[in-house]
Amino acid sequence: MRAGGKLRVFEGRCPHQGALLGEGELDGDTLVCRNHRWRFDMTTGAREGGPQCLRACPSEIRGDELFVDIAPLGEAAASRPTATREIEDLPGPKGWPFVGVAFDLDVPRLHLTLENWAREYGPVYRVKVGPRTLVATSDPQLIDQCLRARPDVFRRDARVEPVFAELGVTGVFSVEGAKWRPQRRLAMDALSQRHLRDFYATLAKVARRLHARWSKAAQAGEIVDMPDDLMRFTVDVTTTLAFGVDLNTIEGGEDVIQRDLSLVFPTFARRLNSMVPWWRYFRMPKDRRVDRAIGRLRVWIAELVAEARRKLAADPDRKPENFLESMVAGRDGDGKRFSDEVLFGNAMTMLLAGEDTTANSVAWSVHLLCDHPDEVAALRRQLDEKLGDDIVPADLDAANHLDRTTAIANEAMRLRPVAPLNFVQANFETVLGDIRIPKDGGIIVLGRIAATDDKYFGEADRFLPSRWLEKTARTHDASASMPFGSGPRICPGRSLALVEMRVLLATLYKGFEVERVGRAQDVHEVYSFTVGPSELKVRLGAR
């Protein structure tokens, strides 16, 4: 960084959770980490409001080159732990010969089965699935070690990239190594705070459309499929932000794009957790249905890519205005244009990640609030005070000041994370804690167990949004809840997702009474790569 007229070089990882500081933002003479907004003085590396300090590296300019002494960064790496345990030493379910526990892993309940084993066998256990023996961990320190060390020491499970590629989703989520970095930079730039501020007026417009849809449903006494409506909102926001296209599925009728997208994640989950890749040898009806859906999405996205190319070609000096245009104009690590397959894959990644995760997180928030009228009352008091007559927060600052919506979202994501599982793999032989992990050894990261443990959160089984707002004697270790992941590959859409959650909760509870249709126990968690409610029908009434 250049500060005080001089170049200064610091370590590239945030000391908090290992985020890439190169993805940060500059605010005057302060570097702001993108993940959790930690702020560092650019001249000293000292953190504002905390004792942490970035390690500095001596540097000098020779001609047109910058030389950096990285010795200060090597000191921590010199003391690596030694293994005292092998995977075979760990406890775990016995399973059957040859197949292990494969017959016990029902995909829609996969996360629940693995979490139950964690409660039975402890925070680190082994699980044999077919020919592979994996390590499963719910220990937040070991999880942090795994996620911080990506993509150098650990990567996503090797099955992820080919399964995603077979469906055409070769994008920033699934790719590794040199392919990942340039795509990550473009995604992070598209979802930066600067772009969100410029984009907020459009997001608010989509929220007002959703309010109008809900008003009609309330007047007609119709039952609302809450996850479906929330996904319409997130699809409209994502396509407008990432592609510059307003689909307006909220005011539209049958939504083909959303219906096609809904087939993709369940297919990922089914194939990633299959012992035999049968779909590569013969197609079942459900595979052909997915193939047709992907074909329709390819045609639609190809038209968007062609339009982006036409705009950029017509005005060579035009700066890209959205993620898709940035990808079309961008270059990969070798300085070449991104291929059509990469463009399609990243467009699909944006659609899938932007639709499912945020919508399901808000759906779980609504589900939990239905059983806590005191929390709804506290939320409404703040909304009435802060928003006045506005049905949607007027601007980004107004949305960000609704700290009770943020607390509700954080608490819902703690209890009902939409991504409770992460599968990683060692790039080479390494040590996790005190356990030797061989090259290509697989690790299952179980993110919810610690977040629902009294050791880290007092009264952990209760829905208490106030724990995120008040300083009390109750245990509260926020680092044990990682709904967006951690480290260099933390979800790039975290900031957008949180803004959407604030706006959606504000719009819903400012304007409507919300009553769940049916019993709470009839709403089940369903794993299909992300975890959503089996159903959530509500009846709305005007306040």
N, C-alpha and C positions, 0 to 999 in steps of 0.2 A: 504494500500500500504506500501511497505517497502522502506524507503528513509533515507539516512544517517545512516544506520544500525539500524533503529528503525521502528516499525510498527506505521503507522499513519492512522487514520480513519476519513473520511469526509462524508458529505451527499452524497447520491448515485444518485442525479439528477443534471444535468447541469442547472445552473441558467438561461441559455438562453431560451431553449424551453423544459426543463424537460427531456432530453435524459438520458438514463441509463448510468452512467459513468463506470459501471462495464463492459460495452461493448467497452470501450475506448482502446486506444493503448498507450504503453509506449515508449517515445522517450528520452532516457537518464533519467534525473530527472524530466521529464515533462509528465503529463498525457494529452493525446489529445482526446477530445470528438469526437466520430465517426460522429456525425450529421453535424456539421458545422466547425469542426476543431478548436474549442476553445481550448487553451492550458493553463494548470494550473500547478503551481509549486508544486511538490509533498511534499515539506517540510512545505510550508506555506498555500497552497490552493489558493494563489493569482493567478488571471488570467494575463497572459502576454498580454500587450497592452490594458488593460481595468481595470476599478475599481472593478469589481466583485471579490468576494472571497468565496470559498467554506466554509461552516460552519464545524468546526472541532469538533470531539467528543472525550472526554477523554477516554483512554482505558488502560488496563493493562493485562498482561499475568499471569494466575494462573495455574501452572502446564502445561497441554497441551491444555488449553482453553483460548480464548480471550474474555475478558469482556469489554463491551462498554457502556458508559453512553450516552444515546440518548436524554437526556434532552435538549441540544441545538437545536435539531430538532423539539422538541415539541412546542417551543415558537410560531412559525408561525402558527401551526395548532390550537393553543388555541383560536385565534380570527377568528372564522368562521362567515360568514355573516348570517344575519337573513332574512327570506323571507318577502317581503312586497306586493308581487303580487302572484296570483294564475294563472294557465294556462288559466282559463276561463276569466281572465281579459284582455288577449291579443287580439289584432285585428286579423283578418284573414278571408279568404273566407268562405262564408256561407255554400255552398254545399246543399245536399239533405238529407232528413230524412233517417236514417239507414246507407246509403252508404257514406254520406259526399261528399267529392270531388273526389271520386274514378273514376267517369266517366270523369273527366277533366284530368286525369293523363294518357296520352298516353306514353307508356314506352320509345320509341325512342326519345321523346321530354321531358322526365320527368324533367331533370335538368333545361331546359329552362322555363318550367311552374313554377317550384318552385322559380327560380330566378326572374321571372316577378312578382310573388306575393311579394317577398322581396322588390322590388322597389315600389310596391303599398302600402304595409302595414308596411314597416319599417324593421329594422335589427333583430327584434324578433317578430314572429307571431305564431299563432296556426293554425294547419291544421288537420281536422278530416277526417280520412280514415277508413270507416267501423266503427267498435266498438272502434277504437283507436283515441285518440287526441294527436298529437305530437307537440312539440315545434320546430320551424325552426329558425335558427339563422345564420346571416351573419356577426355578430359583431366579429371582430378578437379577442377582449379580452375574449369574452365568448367562442369562438372556442378554444382559447389557454387553457382556464380553463378546458374545456371538454377533450381535447387531453392530457393535462398534467396529468390528474387524472385517466387515464387508466393505468392498468386494475383494480385498486382498487375501485374507485368510479363509473367509467363508464366502460362498455364493449361494444363490437359490439352488434347491435340489435340481440335479441335472435333468430330471424328467420334465421340469416345467417348460423350459425353452422349446423342446421339440413338440410337446403337446399344444402349446400356444401357437407355434408356427404352423402346425397342421390345420389350424382354424384361421390362419392368416393374421393372428395377433402377434406379430413380431415387433414389439415396441419396447418402450423404456422400462416397463414393468418386468419383462421376462429376459431381456438380453443381458449379457455380461461383458466384462472386460472393456476393451477399447471401443466396442460398439455402444456401450452404455453411456459413456461420459458425454459425448456431444449431444445425444438425445436428452439426457438429463438436464443439461444446461438450457436447452430450448424449452423444456417443460417447466423448469423453475422460473425462467424469465416470463413465460406466458401467465404463470400463476403468482407473480410477484405482487407485493402490497401496492406498488405503483399502479399496476394494471387493474387490480381490484378496485382501487379508488376511482379510476376512470370508468370502470365498468359498472359501478354500483347502481347508477340510475337505471340501467337496463335490468339488473337483477330485481330492483324494486318494482319495475313495471311488470315483470313476470309474477312477482308476489301479489300484486294487485289483481292480476288476472285470476290467480288461484283463489283469492278472497272472493271475487265475484262468483266463481264456480261454487264455492262453499256456501255463499249466500243463497244461491238458487236451490241448492240441495236442502238447506235449512228451511227455506220457505215452503218447499214441496214436501218436506218430511221424508226425504229420501235417505237411505242408509248409504254412508260413504265408505268406499274401500280406501282406507287411509294410505296403505303402502302404494297403491296404484296412483293416487293423486300426487303423492310426494315424489314418485318417480317421474311423473309428467313434468313436475316443476324442475327436477334436477336435470332431466334431458334437455328441456328448453334452455336452462341456464348454461349447461355445458356446450351445447351446439352453438349458441350465440357467442359465448366467450372464446371457444376454441376454433370455431369455423366461420364465425361471422354470419351464421344462418339462423334465422328465427323460425323454428319449426312450429311453435305455438300448438303443441299437443294438448295444452290445457283447454283451449277453446275448441279444439278439433274433436272429431268423434273417435272412431277406431284408429289406433295408432300402430301402424305397421312396424315402424322402426323400434318402438318399445317392445312390441311382441317378439320381434326377431332377436333383439338383444337379450330378452329374458331367457332364451334357450342356451345362451353361450356359457354362462357361469356354471349351471348344473352339469353341462357337458365336460367342462374343465375338471370339476370335482370328481365326476364319475371316472374319467380316463386317468387322471393323476393317481387315483387310488385303486386302480385295477392291476392285478398281478400279471395279466396277459393282455397285450395290446390287440385285442381281437378286431377292433375297428379298422386296423390296417390290412386286414385280410378279407373281411366281408362286412357289408353295411346292413345294419338293422334299420327298421322303419324310423326310429328316433334319430339315427345318424343321418339318414337321407333328409329328414325334416330340418336338421341343423345345417346340412349342406345347402339346402335351398335358401335358408335364412341368411347364411353367410354370402351366398351369391347375390341376393337382393341388396345387402349392405355394401358389397363391393361396387355394384353399379352406382348406388347413391353416392358413396364416397368418391368414386372416380370422377363423377360430375363436379363435386366440390373441388377436387384437385385441379381439374381442367380449368375451372373458373378462376381459381387462385393463380394459375400459371398465366392465364390471359390478362389478368389485372397487372401482374408484375411485368409481363412483357410489354404491355401497352405504355407503362410508365416506369422505365428503368431506374429512376431516382426515387420511386415510391418505397417508403419503409413498410415492412410487413406489419399488418394491423392485428393479426391474431396468430394463434399457435400453428395453424395449418399453413398460412403464408410464410411463417418463419421456417417451417420444415421444408417447404418448397424452395425457398431461397437459400437454405442452409447447406452446410457441408458436413460430411462425416469425418472421422479421425484421419482419413487419408486425403482429405481435401476434395472428395468427390461429392456430387449431388446425391441426396438420398434416393434410393430406388423407390419405385411405385409400391413395392411390397412393404418397405419400411414406412412409407407414408400411410398406407392403409392400416398397418399394424398399430401405429401410434394414434391414428384417428380412432381406431377401435378401443385402444387402451383408454383414451380420454373419455369416450362414451361410457365404457363399462365401469371404470373407476368413479366417474362423476355421477353415474346414475345410482348404482346399487348401494354403495357404502353410506353416503349421506342420507339418502331416503330411509334406509333401514335404521340408521341411528336415531333419526327423528321419530320414526314409527315406534321404536322401543321407548323413547322419551314419553310419547303420548300414552302408550300402554301403561307405563309406570305411574304417570300423573293421574290416570283414571282411578287409581286406588289411593291417592294422596290429595284429597281436596284442600288440605292446609297448605300444601306446596303450590297448588293452583292459585289459591287466594293470595299468597305472598307474591307470586309472579305477577298477578294482575295488578296488585297495588303498585309495583314498580312500573309496569307498562303504562298504567293510567297517569302516573306521576311524570314519567320521562317522555311519553309520546303525545300526551294531550289528546287531541282529536285525530291524530294521524293513525291510520290503520296499519301502515307499514313504516318502519324507521325511515326518516327523511333522507339520511345520508349515512356513509360508512361510520362516521364518528358516533352518530346516534345509535347505530346497531351495536358498535363495540362497547358502548357504555351500559348496555343491558347485561350487567354481570350475572343476574339471576338466570337468564337464559343460558349463559355459558356454563354456570354451575349445574344446571339441570342436564345439559348435554354431556358434561364431564362425568356426572354421576351415572347417567344412562349408559355411557360407553364403558364405565368401570364395571357395571353389573352385567351388561349385555353387549359386549364388544362384537362388532360385526366381523372382525378378523381375529378370532381367538387363537388361530394356529398359524405357524410359519414354519416352512420346511427349508432347512439350509444344509449345506454340504461342504466339507473341508476341501480346500484346493490342494492341500498337502498335509502330511502328518503333523499334528499339532496337539496342544493340551488344552482342554476345557476344564477350568478349575484344577482338579488333580487327576483328571481322567484322560488317558491317551486316546486320541481320535485319529484313526488311520486316514490316509489319503482317500478321498471320496466317501468318507464316513458321514452318515446322515444324522441330522439332529432335528428333533421336533420341538419347536418353541411353543410352550403353552402359556399364553399371556394373561389369562384371567385368574389363575389360581391365587397368585400373590395379591392381586387387586381385590380379592374377596376374602382375604385372610386378616383376622384381627391383629396379627403381628404388624401389619402395615397400615390398616385402616380400622380405627375403633368402630365397633358395631358394624362390622363390614357387610353383614347380610342385609342391612337396612338401606332403604332409599333415602338418603339425607343430602340433598343438594347443598345445604348450608355448610357442610364440611369444607366446601371449596371457597367459602366466603368468610368464615369466622375463624379466629384463632382461639382454640379451646384446648383443654387438657387431653382431648381425644386424639389418639394416634392418627397421624396423617402423613404418609410418605408418598407424595405425588409421583415420585419416580417409579413406583411399583405398578402404576397403571400406564400402559403404553399403547393406546388404541390405534395410533398412527404409526407404530413401529418406533425405531430409534436408529441412531447412527447415520452414516452417509446416505443410506437408501430409505430414510424416513419418507413417508408419503408426501410427494411434492404438492398435492392438493390440500394439505392440512389447513392453510389459511382460508382458502375458498370454502372448504367444508364447514369450518366454524362460523363463517359469516352466514352461509346458507342456513345453518341450524338456528342461529340467533333470529334471523328474519322469519323463518318458518314458524318457530315457536311464538314469536311476538305476534305475527299475523293471525295465527290460529286462536290464541288465548286472549288477545285484545278484543276480538270480534265475536267469539262464539263460546257457548257452553258445549262441552264435549262429554259425551256419554258412550262408553263402550257397549256394543251390542254383544250379549253373551257373557260367559264367565271368564274370569282371568285365567283359570287353569286350562281353558281350552285353547289358549294362544301358546303354541309351542315354538321352540327354537328349531329351525331347519338349516342344516349346513349344505350349502351348494357353492362352495368356494368362499362365499361370505355367508354370514348367519343372519337370517331375517325371520320375522314372525310367520307362522304357518298361515295366519290370516289376522286381520285387525279391522273389523267393521265398527264404525262409530255413527252415532246420531248427533247432528249438530243443531243447536238452537241459538238464535241471536241473543246477545247479552242485553 
